[in-house]
Amino acid sequence: MAHDTTSLPDLMPAIGARGRRPVSDPSSLSDLSLPVPSPTGRDLLVEVHGVSINPVDVKVRAGSPTSGDPRILGYDAVGTVVARGEKTTRFAVGDRVFYAGQIDRPGTNARYHLVNENIVGHAPRSLSDADAAALPLTAITAWEALFDKLRLDADSEGTLLVIGAAGGVGSLLIQLAKALTKLTVIAVASREESAEWVRRMGADHVVGRDFASEVSALAPGGVDYVFTSFTPGNVGAIADVIRPRGEVVSIDETGGSIDALKGKSVTWHWELMFTRPVTDPADHYQHDLLERFSALVDENVIRTTMTTHLTPLDAATLRRAHEIVEASRTIGKVVVTEWPEKTSAGS
């Protein structure tokens, strides 16, 4: 082990989830005191300074066990490396990092968290903890959607339609597409505040929720690419506006059949950023992209998407954050920072 963990407390504060309870129920997310874990292998032990809440947190909370040990959620974090496993090579104790973790391990809603260094990046130096915590999961998702699934690059041209443009992923996807490709971006935004936000992110055109006629007017030959995080109810409209042999990348469930796309021989991609960490722990693609993404932030090419900042980092505050995300009207990201006490529980 690369650091003597005897200097760390024995216990730490954490927040545990119980399923099948509304978030208004205090037992849906509760404060816990747990043993501080020790890193081995390629794991880093990170002292978590801030987290953000994603739709996956809400979904996993609803499906968490109703009995037995509560589940520790959290799929975004910024923090400081305090110990390293014996096989780690990418980070030193004291490094400030950000990452999204993985869905098959305990999450980041704990003061100290174990994470495979292959999915961790150095946090942007120019951002606060709150601003940095907003980014990892959505950065990975947007990056993989554009550059892994759609295989876009600096010379890529055409039109990209973004459905769910004001959310965390959509907000970064627009920025990355405008900074790193030659695409024209059409963003779907149903409210005026959402439309204003996506314009700030760099969208070339903004259309309303019933977007088919507006998009067809902007791209009479059909859009080349579609990103969607709100697929149910939109498959027919996507089929109307996409060009023959176009490509769609989706991060949610379809809610039904996608047969309407067959006539145009459309390619459908699924994007789930947890696939790499779960199926291939040795893969370092997400480390590499987070390092590149962090540099883009520090070069003022990409801006944070944090819009709501809550404190302290405890169960009551996380319940408020979950309520905001559950409403499905969030622009940008909700972030929670600052543990209630400087010293960990049980120390």
N, C-alpha and C positions, 0 to 999 in steps of 0.2 A: 504494500500500500504506500502511496506517495505522500501521505500526510498522516501525522499522528492524531487519530480521532479522539484520543483521550482528552483533548482540549475542548471537545464539544460536549454539550449537555447530554444526559442520558435520555431525556424525553423532549418532545417538541409539540407545539400546537399543530393541529390539523383539522380539517372540516370533512365530515363524513356524510354520505348520502344514503337515504332510504327510499326505495321505490314505492310507486302507487300512492303517493301522497301529493296533494297540491303544494306548490311552493309556499303558499301562505301558512302551511302547517310547520311549526317550529322544528318538528322532528324530521322534516324532509331534508334539511341540511343542519347538522349539529356540530358543536365544538367538541373536539376530542384531544386527548393527550396520548401520544404514541411514542414508541422507542425510536431514536434516531438511527437510521440504517447505516451500514458500512459498505463502501464501494469495493467491488472486486472486478477483475477482468477489465473490460473496456468502459466500465461505468465511471461517471463523475458523480460526486456528491455536491449538490448545488444548494446554497442557502437562497431560498426564493424571496425576492423583494416585491414582486408584483405578478399578477396573473390577469388574463382577460377571459371573458366568457363567450363561448361560441355555441351555435345551435346544437352541436354534438354534446355539450355539457347537459343541456336540457333533455335531450333524447336519452342519454345514458342514465341520468338521474331517474327518469321515469321508469327505466327498466332495471334499476338496481335492486338487490335483494331486500325483501321486507323483513327478513329475520337474519340472524347471524351477524357477522361483522359488517359495519357500514362500508360502502365503497368510497375510496378517495378519488374524486374527479379532478379535472384540471388539465387542459390541453394547450396551454400557452404559459410561458414563464420567462421572466428576466431575473437574473440573480448572479451570485458570485460562487465560483468553484472553491470549495473548502477542503476537499479531499479527492484523491484519484485512485482508481484501481490500478493493479500492477501492470496491465497491458496498455494503458492509455499513452498516447503520444501527441495528441493535438492541442492540449491545453495545460496550463500551469495553475497551481493553487493561487488564488487571487484574481484570476481572469474573470471579467464580467461577460456573461453569456446570455443568449436567448435561444429558445427552442420550443417545440410543440409536443415533445414526448411521444408516447405511443399508447394505443387504446387498450392493450392487453397487460399493462403494468399499472401500479398505483400512480395517480396523477399528481399534479403540481399544487393542489390545495393543501400543502403541508410546508412547514418552515424549512425542512431539509428534504431534498428529492434526489433519487437516483435516476440517471439517464445515460444511455449509450452515447459516447462522444461522437459517433458517426452521424448523429442527427442534430448536433449542436453547432451553433455559430457564435462568433464574437459579436456581442451586442454593438449596435451603432454608437460610436463615441459621442455623437452630436445630440443624442436623444436622452431625455429623462427616463427613469424606470417605467413610468406610466406610458409614455409614448412608445417605448420599445416593446413593452409587454403586449401591445395591441397587434403586433405584426407577424409573429412566426407562422402560426397555422395558416393564416390567410395568404401569406407570402409564398409558402410552399405550395399551397393549392393552386394559386394563380399561376405560379411559375411552371409547375408540372402541366397544367392545362394548356398553356400557350406553347411551351418549348419542348415538352416531352410528348404529350398527346397529339397536338396539332403540328408539331415539328416546325414551328415558325422560327425565323431568324431575322437578322438586320435587313435583309433584302426582300422580305415578305411584303407583298402588296395585296390589295383587295379590301373587303369590308367585313368587319366583325360586329355582330349584334350581341349585346350584353344584356341578358335578362336577369334581374336582381342586381342592378348596377350599383345601387347605393349601399349595399351590404358590405361586410368586411372583405370578402373575396372580390366582389365586383369592383370595389373602389381601388384595390391594388392591381387587378387585372387591367383596368383602363390605363392606369399609370404605366404599367410595364409595357403594354401594347404600344402606347404613344412614344415611350422612351427608347424601346429596343426593336421596333419594327416600323414599317411604312404603312401600316393599316389605317384605314378610316374607321373610327369607332362610333357606332350608334348605340346609345344607352337607353334602356327602358326605365322610366321613373314615373310613378303614379301620382306623386304629390309635388307641389311646387318646391318645398324644401329639399326633397330628394333630387329634383331636377337641378336646383342650384348647386347641390353638393357634387353631382356627377360632372357638371360643367367645370367645377373647380378641380376635379380629378383629371380633366383633360378631354372629356368626350367631345367629339366633333358635332354630333347631332343628338338631340334628346327627343324621345317619343313617349306617348302615353301607354297605359296598360293594355288597351286594345290597339296593338301596334301594327297590325298587318298592313293596313292601307297606307299608313305613314311611311313604313319601311319600304314598301313597294314603290312609293313615289321617290324615295331617296336612292334606292338601288333597283331600278326597273328590271335588270337582268338577274336579280337575286343576290343575297348576301353570300359571301364565300364561307364564313365561319359563324357559328353561334355558340356562345357560352350561356348556360342556364343553371340557375340555382332555384328557380321556381318553375319546374317542368309541368306538374299537373295542370291540366286545362290549357296548356300552351302548345301542345304537340301539333295540333292542326294549324295554328298560326305559323309555327316554325316551318312546317311543310309548305305553306303558302309562300313564304318569303325567302327560303333558301334556294340557291341555284342548284341545278342538276350536278350530282357528284360533290356537293358541298359536305362540310363536316360539322358535327355538333359535339360538344363536350359538356357533360352534365355532372353535377355533384350531388344531386338528390334523386329520389325515386321518381319514376315517370307517372305513377298513379294510374297506369293503364297501358294500352298497346302503343307501340311506335310504328305500326304498320303503315301509317299515312306517309311515311318517309321513303317507303320502298320504291315507289314509282320513279323517284329521282335518284335512286341508288346512293342515298346519303349514308355517310359513315358516321356511326354513333360511338363516341368514346365515353367511358366512365372514368372519373377522377376521384380517387380516395387517397388522401395523403398518408394515411396509416399503412397502406399496403406495403411499401418498401420496408419500414422498420419492423413490421410483424413477420414478413416472409423472408427477409434477407438482412439480418442484423449487421452483416459485414459491408453492406452497400453504404457508400459515403456520399451519394448524390445530394442528399439533403444538407449535409454539412457544407458541401461545395457551393450549393445555391444560396444558402444563408450567408456565407462569407461574401459572395458576390452581391447579394441583396444589401447587406450591411454597408458595403462600400458605396453602392448607389445612393443610399440614404445619406451617408456622410458627404457625398458629392452634391447633395441637394437636388438629385434627380428624382428621388421618391420621397414623398412626405408621409408622416404618420397618419393613421386613420382613427386614432383615438378621439372620441367625441364626448364620452361620459367617463368621469373619473370619480370613483367612490373610495372611501376609507372608513374604518380600518379593515384589514383582511381577517374577517371572522364570519361565522355562520350567518348572523343577521344581515350583514352587508351583502354576502353572496346571495342570500335569498332575494334581496332587492335587485341585484344584478340579473339573476335568473328571470325574475318577473319582467324586467325590461326586454330581455331577449325573447322570452316566450311570446310577447305581444306581436312579434314579427313585423314591427314597424321601425326597427332600429336603423339609423343611419350611422355608418362607420362602426366603431367597436366600443364596448363597455369594459373598463379596466378597474381592477381593485388592487390597492397597494397598502403597505404598512401594517405589519402585525401589531396587535393591540399593545404588547409589551416588548421591550427590547430584549429581555431575557426570555428564553423559551420556557414553556410550561414544564414544571418538574425540575428545572435546573437549580 
